[in-house]
Amino acid sequence: MQHLGCFVSVLLLLFSAALEIHAENPALPLVMANDNRTAAGRLENGALDLRLELRQGRWYPEDENGDHRDIYAFAEEGHAPQSSGPLIRVLQGTQIHATIHNTLALAAKIYGLHRHPGDPTDVLLLAPGETRELNFLAGEPGTYLYWATTSGNLQELRDQAETLLSGAFIVDAHGAKTDDRIFMIGIWNKGIPGTPGSDEILSINGKSWPYTERLSYKIGETVHWRVLNPTWSDHAMHLHGFYFKVDGVGDGEHYERYSEEQRQLAVTEHIDIGHVFEMTWAPERAGNWLFHCHMMLHMSSTAVLANSLAPKEGKPADYSSAHDHNKGMGGLVIGITVLPGAKTQPSPVAATARRKLQLVISDNPGKVPLYNLEVNDPLKPIATDKNTPASLLGPPIFLTRGEATDIEVKNQSSNPTVIHWHGIELESYYDGVAGWTGSGQQTSPAVAPGTSFIARMTPPRAGTFIYHTHWHDDVQLRNGLYGPLIVLEPGQKYDPEHDRTFVFSMGKYDPFGFMLLVNGYPQPDPVELHTATRYRLRLINITDGAADLRVRLTNKGVPVQWKVIAKDGADLPPAQSGLATADMGITVGSTYDVEYQADSPGIADLEIRQPSFPTPVTLPLQFVVAK
Ligand SMILES: [Cu+2]
């Protein structure tokens, strides 16, 4: 009998999958965006009674006047279906009594509804119409995921209606604070992304920017977030204006809470497929800020309702002062407003002698790159070498820690732009998101052609940062509108004898086409360095979407040992720095500083690779004995 049941289930699965109809069905219930603030189920005598269903519904990633998709979603019995699924949140030790009912015409496999840490092969198979009962203990504290598939696919291979069948499962330790926020990344996707006919809609807690929830905090609060990624892609989550500490990471079934010593400062954190992380930060400056994925396609309107709203490459988004932040951005973006708190902000000191720099942006029509960048420092005029081949990279900008500086962004190009000072702790108005940063009274303008914008900053820490366009089309970032932003200690000079910068990016580099680049070149020339000299190598990933970029430094194909000393511009404390194998991930929007010394002459290859490019880009570092 059991055999027969199984056989029938499989037949049903195949049969209904083949006949899956996406006919317009106006009677479908609305899928509600889930802000993940209200735990599902009913607590009685310390036990949770949870009644879940799998249902079909109509999902509007924007508002109800916008586009929609008919999807499968988790629901609580008697309530609307939700994206993401109902929040399961209990105290450690809670007994959970759950029922789960499959109202779909398809069989479903459900993962993660069990005690944690959990076994990823512990799967529940529900035939159409079937209800199952579960009894289990909540397990260890942490951030976990539950999810389902109607195709039998792996989490990352789910397609269309089943792609948003995911929910958060939080287990709280006794006495732990629960006033945190949970952000579930979602991608509704059709086909293999990037291939013809494919489509993607990005969301956080069921909504796509500018319809994502707007968050509001007061200066001096402590903010704790949990970020979960049950999508087909990894992501690079970047916070504007502030550092956060990474509290722990997990793979959906297991969660590892870091000790105080292990918690790293970051402005960008990589999150792998099926993974989670927790972060804590403190808003220190008022104004509008962003938390977003740094992959261009996940945060620009090119990916949101992709086929209808996408600006086409070669045509930067039109400038509209009132709506540019709404128009250009989309997808995995959350807006944050920090309000003045009980602690008053120190009033900016009226600087008598601010340092003044100019970043001049001009067109380079029909050439590589489409934009030319020049840095003018009246104190140190730099003669540009006209003979070097064009590099898809702006010149470095050097600042000094604690020195008040004005950078005039002078736009001589024929397109509007705006520059973001990535990783720098500065006032919101100068942070560089047109129409958004600043405050309700005065937001940062786009820098229209023929105009200038003066960005003011007094960088509080020395380290490796990035300046880059925050104009949300894929033209500027693929055409060199970025460069290294290096903050030195007072009195320190940038000394190439001990200090080198390597920028990893992507761009159209004719005649080769779309290339992975090191310092703006697809085939960079060897760099000569000296033996017995300790170098600081500054590594920057400002590709348009390589969240999974890897960097290696090898000697005869074997990774050397180097010392990682800083991430995202923040020095690593002794417990986190130390000798490491020179083979690591560096996600987009992230920087690492490493130290390396070659004791004997020879070549070490600095190599970057990313799976969608067939070959790595290699930059030979030629170590010679100093004369
Ligand atoms: Cu992303």
Residues whose N, C-alpha, C, O or C-beta is under 5 A from the ligand:
A	BS01	CU	D234 H235 A236 C293 M295 H298
